[in-house]
Amino acid sequence: MQAQPISTAFVKNLIDNDTHNTKQLIALLEKEKCALEQSDSSTLKTLLPEKQQILQLLEINDRSRRNLLQQLGRPDTPNNWRALVKHLKLASQWQHLEQQLKRCRELNQTVELIISRTQQSVGRILEIYRGQYGQTGVYNEQGNAHAQSSGISRTITTA
């Protein structure tokens, strides 16, 4: 497996750091979900820099893993990484980290869904306010979007 000696401690440290960082990311994503559900914009503003910092740390460790596989002369694939951690007897720690990463993806998808639905609701409210209720977006042959009225258009106010 190895072209040169590898430090089990180094790999374990990468996994431990990522495990710690994903726990923090899970907590932040759960806070973000609650803040979105409660429309708490001040909390959302404070969470963004924290999330960015954790994501940067995870990215740095990901690059370290990729570089390690390259140094070993192995292609950067999930299977090669799993084989390495199995060889170093760190497979259970890696599996735990993979489970946490899966939880992060699930929470992130939930947050994305909440944001998408909120944007749709706000968009509908703005359409009603602008008197454009019932207009739907359609695409022409060139792929350009334009509004198509369904016949319902009432101006609520004029300035």
Secondary structure as the mmCIF struct_conf table of DSSP 4:
data_model
#
loop_
_struct_conf.conf_type_id
_struct_conf.id
_struct_conf.beg_label_comp_id
_struct_conf.beg_label_asym_id
_struct_conf.beg_label_seq_id
_struct_conf.end_label_comp_id
_struct_conf.end_label_asym_id
_struct_conf.end_label_seq_id
BEND BEND1 ALA A 3 GLN A 4
HELX_RH_AL_P HELX_RH_AL_P1 THR A 8 GLU A 37
TURN_TY1_P TURN_TY1_P1 GLN A 38 SER A 39
HELX_RH_AL_P HELX_RH_AL_P2 SER A 41 GLN A 71
TURN_TY1_P TURN_TY1_P2 LEU A 72 GLY A 73
HELX_RH_AL_P HELX_RH_AL_P3 PRO A 78 HIS A 87
TURN_TY1_P TURN_TY1_P3 LEU A 88 LYS A 89
HELX_RH_AL_P HELX_RH_AL_P4 ALA A 91 TYR A 129
TURN_TY1_P TURN_TY1_P4 ARG A 130 GLY A 131
TURN_TY1_P TURN_TY1_P5 TYR A 133 GLY A 134
STRN STRN1 GLN A 135 TYR A 139
TURN_TY1_P TURN_TY1_P6 GLU A 141 GLN A 142
BEND BEND2 GLY A 143 GLY A 143
STRN STRN2 ALA A 145 SER A 149
BEND BEND3 GLY A 151 GLY A 151
#
